[in-house]
Amino acid sequence: MTIDEIPDNNVYTGREMKRILRAILEGTGDVVVTTTEASELLGHSPDWWRREAPEVGGAYQETDGGPWSLPLSGCREHLRRRRKDGKLRRRAFGKQPWKGRPAPQIVRSS
């Protein structure tokens, strides 16, 4: 499914839009991760990702106050944008827990 396949004259509920967005993201091959998975893959804490999630392009919640689903490419772009704006510095302390180990693998069950 692509965004061009969505009819312009239809009105969708939030649930339907989330389903459509999820199908589009999965169709592009973009991996959707939780805040914990984003933390393990890209650094920062899961709480930091929860606070930043509304600013991540393509992020969504199933319900108000529910867990965030973040497109991995959107997370990477958000980090680049924050660093470029000078609002985020690379961490300069110690060895991060993910350094020197293989990146964690995301396994999704259908």
Secondary structure, DSSP 8 states (H G I E B T S, - for coil): --GGGS-TT----HHHHHHHHHHHHHHTT--EE-HHHHHHHH-S-HHHHHHHGGGSTT-EESSTTS-EEEEHHHHHHHHHHHHHTTS-----SS--TTTTS---------
